[in-house]
Amino acid sequence: MADERLDRRLSAVLAADVAGYSRLVGADEEGTLRRLKSLQADLFLPSFAEHRGRLVKTTGDGLLAEFASVVDAVRCAVHLQRWLVVQNACLEPDKRIDLRIGVHVGDIVVEKDGDILGDGVNVAARLEGLAPPGGICVSARVKEDVEGRLDVAFADQGEQQLKNIVRPVRVYRVVLNAMEDGQNAAPAMAAPAADAADLADRPVIAVLPFQNMSADPEQEFFADGVVEDIISSLAHYRYFDVIARNSTFTYKGRAVDVKQVGRELGARFVLEGSVRKVGQRIRITAQLIDAATANHIWADRVEGMVDDLFELQDQVTASVVGAIEPEMRRAEMKRAVRQPPPISIPTCASCAAWPASTSGAGPASTRRCAWPIRRSSAIPDSARRTPWLSAATSCATPMAGRPTPSATRPKPGGWWSRRGWATAPIP
């Protein structure tokens, strides 16, 4: 009797488990199991279906899923981790469920009951063990297929000798956002006390390697030193975040679109520049660019002699850093004014046009004015809050000859409603 042929296919395998599962169960067994079941029903199964995958099995604190596309598998893993970041921000540290995820693509054997076996499954499970809580580790094959197709970057972890795997596997950690800088950086989940909304609102700048436009190859070292000094100086500012040098220098020698850099690194601003040497003079040019629109925000140049390169580096660093920090603040203010308010405050703007009477402001206008100020104070970003505070406080000023409140109140279905803003009366 001929041997039965195995059902083989090439698939992307996602393996995940709960970090610190024993500790969570020991502290609150019923609550942990209840939260896991809720996540499986509300997050895992819908996410697998959305990304054209299937849940193969669960193993207590872990799960195994199969995808026809490796891009869909990594996209699903990123979706799971980012969703959990938002949910965990609202929970106590001892109640947070952090996943470790490994993704590999390889040949698998499919059993009659739907279970999957083989080297592809084993490697995915070992990669999951290498991932930090809240992180994702993938093999080199996955990285090659996914790179450039998703808004994530990859940090090389080197070749790893995985348990019971004959050949070493090159492992990459998926960098989910700009806060994960460098190959040995801690994952975003390592600081659960940080507010996810605050991190999303903080501007991020990426300083690209300056281009050497002279025939002197030694200027490469000078240009790299200038960029490193700029990154180090910008890192002292608490107002914004700076992408690490290891991440930005992957673009060295490549002609890349600024918008692509912004998407891949999660940067809102990009600083690029060039170095030119003629005789004993060096000219350094720098430009600050909005990564979303590719528009120039600021540009300048610094010239000096090559007699003292360190002094020239310090001069360039101080000039660039001192100029772009206020320019970034102004750009953020303009961006905040252009954006709709994050809460329903259309009455703040319309309130500024409502006089209590034609002769002056009375108690009613004071009461109207206090409400938008209280509401706008809930906005975490002070730069975004400022224009709405200005509109709110202006309503305390007497405005004679202006339309009556009934004439200026937004009408249902009008412009405010189409923007999705409420038009409820002021309390």
N, C-alpha and C positions, 0 to 999 in steps of 0.2 A: 504494500500500500504506500503510495507516494506521500511524502511529507506535506502537510498542509502549509501553504505559502502564507507568510505573515503579511498583514495589511500595514504597509509602510507609506509614509508621506512626509513631505518637508513642511514643517510648521514652526511658527513662533510660539514659544512657551513662556508663560508668565507665572512665576512662583512667588508667593507672598506669605509672610507670617507676621504675627503681632509681637512687637518688641516688648520685652518685660511681661509676657503673658502670665507667668507664674506669680509675679509680684502683684499684678492687677487682680488675679483670682484670689490670692491670699488676703488681699485687703477688702475686696467686695465681690464675692463669687457670683451672686445672683445679678448684681448690677452689671458686672462685666459681660456675663453671658447674654444678658438682655440687650446691651448695647451692640454686641457683636451680631446678634440676630437681626437687630434693626439695621445695622450697616449692610448686612448681606442682602436684605430685602430692598432697602432704599437706595443703596449706592452700588454695591458690587454687581448684582445681577443686571440692573438697568445700564450700567456702564459697559459691561461686557456685550450686551445686546447692541448698544449704540455703536460700538466699535467693531462689530461683526466678529465677536468672539464667543466662546462658550465656557461655562464653568464646568470643569472636569470633575473635581471633587473638593471636599473640604476635609481638613485633618485637624480638628480641634482648634488650634490657634493659627492654622495656615490654610491656604487654598492653592489650587492649580487650575490654570486656564489656558486654553489653546486659541490661537488666532491664525487665520490664513495669511495675514499681512503683518510683517514685522513693524511697519510704520504704525499700523493700528494698535499693535500690542504696546509699543512705547507711548503712543499718544494716550492710551487708556491708563497706563501706569502713571503718567504725569497728571492726568485728570484726577485720579484717585488721591495722589499725594497733595495736590493743591487744594482739593476739596476738604481734605482732613485738616490742613493748616487752618482754614477758615473756621471749621467746626471746633477744633481744639482750642482756638483762641478764647472761646467762651466757657471753657471747662476748667476745673481745678486740675493741677498737674497730676494728681493721683488717679484721675478719671479719664485721662487722655489715652486714646488708642492710636499708637504710631505703627505704621506698617514698614516693613523692610521688603523690598521688591527686587527680584532678579529676572532678567529677560534674556533669552537666548533663542537663536534660530538654528534648527538642525533636524536631522532625520529622527522620526519617532515611530514607534510601533503602537497601533491602535487595537485594543482588545475588543472583543465582541460586546462587552458591557459598556463600551465608550471610554474606558480608562486608557491612559497613555503611558508608555514605558520607553526606555531607551536612553541613549547618550544625551540627546537634546534635553530631556527632562532632568537628568542628573546634573548637567552643567547649570541649568537655570536654578535648581535648588541650591547649588553651591554658591552661585552668584548672589542669591538672596541672603545667604549667611554673611557675605562680605559687606552688604549694604548697611549704612548707619540707620538708626531709627528716623523715619521720614524720608529716606533716601532710596535711590534706584541705582543698581549696578547692572551693566550690560557687557556682553562680549564684544570683541573687536569686529566681528562679523555684523552684529547688530548696529554698531556705531557707523560702519561703512554704509549700510543700507539706509540709515535714518538721517545722517548728518546733512543739514541744509534743507530738510523737509519739515522740521518742527522748530518751534521757538525756544529751543534749549541748546545748551552747550555741553561739552564732554570733557571731563578731567581724567587724564591718563593715570591709572593706578599701577601701571607696570604689569609684567607677566607674573601670574600667580599659579602656584602648584596646588590645584584644587584636590580635595580629598577623593581618592578612588578614581581620579581622572588621570589617564596615562600622560597626556601631553600638557605642558603649561598653557594657560589661557591668558591672553592679554585682556585686562579688565579696565573698563571706563565707568566713572561715576557720572551720572546725569546731573548737570548743574541746572536746577529748577529756576533760579532767579539770580539777579545780579549780586545779591548779598553773599552768595557762595563763591568767594573769590579764591583762586589758587587751588592747587591740587590737594593740599592738606587742610583745606578750610572745613569748618564744622558745617553741618547741614542747616538749612533754614529752621528746622524744627528744634534745633539745639537751644534756641532762646525763646521758649514758649511764652515768657512774660511780655514779649514785645507784641504790640497791637498790629494785626495784619493790615488793618486799614491805614495805620500810620506809615508802615513800611511801603505800602503801595503809593502813598502820597508824596513820599520823599523823592526829590529829583535825583537822578543818577547821571554821572558823567563818565565817559570813557575817553582816555587819552591815548590816541593811536600813535604808533612809532613815527617819528618825524622822518621825512624822506631826504636822503642825501642826494642833492642835485649837483654836486661838484665831482670832479674826477679824482679827488683824494679819498681813498678808501678809509683812511684814518678818521675821517669825519663821521663815519658810522658810529664809532665809539662815543664821539662827542654828542651826536644826536641822541643816542640811547641814554647817555648820562643826563641830558637835559630833560628828556621825557620822564626818567625815573625820579629826578628831583621834583618835577611838577606834580607827579602822582603823590609823592611823599608829602609835599606841602599842602596839596588839596585835601589829603586825608585828615588833616587837623581840623577841618571845618565840620561842625556838627549839623549844619543846615542841609547838606546833601551827602550822598554816598559816592564812592569812587571805585570803579572797576579795577581789579588787581592787575598788576603788570603782566603776570603770567597769562592772563586771559586776553589782554589787548595785543600782546606781542605775537600772538598766533596770526595776526594780520600783516606782519612785517613782510615787505616785498610783494604784497598782493594789491592789485587794484580792485577795491571793493566799494560797493555803494553804501553811502552813509546810512540810508534807511535800513539796509540789510544788517549793518553793524548794530544799529539801535534795536532791531528785532531780536537778533541773536544774543546780545548781551543784556537786554532789558534796560538800555540806556536812553535817557531823554535828551542828553546833550553829548556831542562828540567834539573833541578838540584834536585837530590835525595841524600839521605844519611841515616845514622844510628847512634845510640847512644848505647854504651856498657859501663857498669860499673862493675868493679871488685875491691872489697874492697873500698879504698878511691880514686881510679883512674877512670877517665872517658875518653873514646876514642870516638871521633866524626869523622866519615868518610863521605866524600862528593864526588859526581861524577857529572860532567857536561856532558850531553848527547845530541847529535844531534837527534832531534825528527824525522827527515825524514828518517835517516838511522839506528838509534839506536846504533850508534858508540860512544864510549867514547872519549870525547875531552880532558878532564882533570879529575884527581882524586888526592885526598890528604887526610891526616888525621891529627888531632890535639889531643893532649893528655894533661891532666891536673889533678889537685887534686880537690876534692869536697869542700875544705875549703872555697872558695869564688866562688859560682856559677855565680854571676853576672860578676865577673872579667873573669871567664872562658868563659861565653857567649860572652863578648866583644872581647875576644881573638879569638874565633872561627869565629865570624862575620867578624872581620877585615881580618883574614887570607883568608876566603872563598871569600869575596867580592873583596879583592885586587888581588886575583888570577884569578877569572873567567872573570872579565871585560876585561883584555887584551886577554884572551883566546877566548872570543867571538869575539873580533875584528879580531883576526887572522883567526878564522873560517869563518867569513864573507868575508874576503879578498880572501881566498881560494875558497869560493863559487862564488864570483864575477868573478874570473879568469876562473872557469869552465863553467860559463854561457855564452851563446852567447850575443853579445852586443845588447842593446835594440833598436838601430837604425842601418840602413844599412851602415856599415862602413868597408866592407871587404877590400876596397882600403887602409885603414889605415895600416892593417897588411902587405899587399903586397907592400905598399909604402915604408915600412922600408927596403925592399930588392932592391929598385930601385935607383941606383946611377945616379946622373946627368951626370957624366962622370967618366972615370977610374982614373982621376987625382984629382978630388975633387968635392965639392958641389958648384954648381952655383946658379943663381937666380931661375932656373926652380925648383930645389929641394926645395928651400925655399918656393916657392909658393905651391908646393905639400904638404909640411909639415904643412903649416898654415891651410889648409882645414880640415884635420882630427882633429887638435886641436880645431878649432872652433866648429866642429860637436860634438866632444866628450864633450865639455863643456856644451852641452845641456842635458847631462845625469844627473839626479838629485842626484844619489847616488855616492858620491865621491869615495867610496871604489870600486865601479864597474868601475868608469871612469879611475882610476889610471893605470891599465895595458894597456889600449888603448892609453893613453897619452904617456906612455913609448914607445910603438911601433911607435907612430907618431913622437915623437921627435928624435928617433934614426935615422930617415931617413936623418937628416941634417949632419950626420957624413959621411966623405968620405969612400967609400967601394970599393976598387980596386979589380978587378978580379972576381966580382960577375956577374951573368947572366944579360943579357940586359932586359929592361922593357918588350919587347914583349915576352920573354921567361918565365917571371914570372907572367904575367898578367893572372888572373883566366879565364879559358875557359868556354864558355856557356855550361851548363849541367854538369859542374864539381862539385867538393866537395862543393864549396861555394854556388852554385845554389841549390844543393840538401838540404842544410841547410836553404834555403829560404832567402839568403842574396843576395842583388843586386850586379851586376858586372859592373855598369856604369862607364865610364871614370871619372877621377878626373876633376872637373871644373877648 
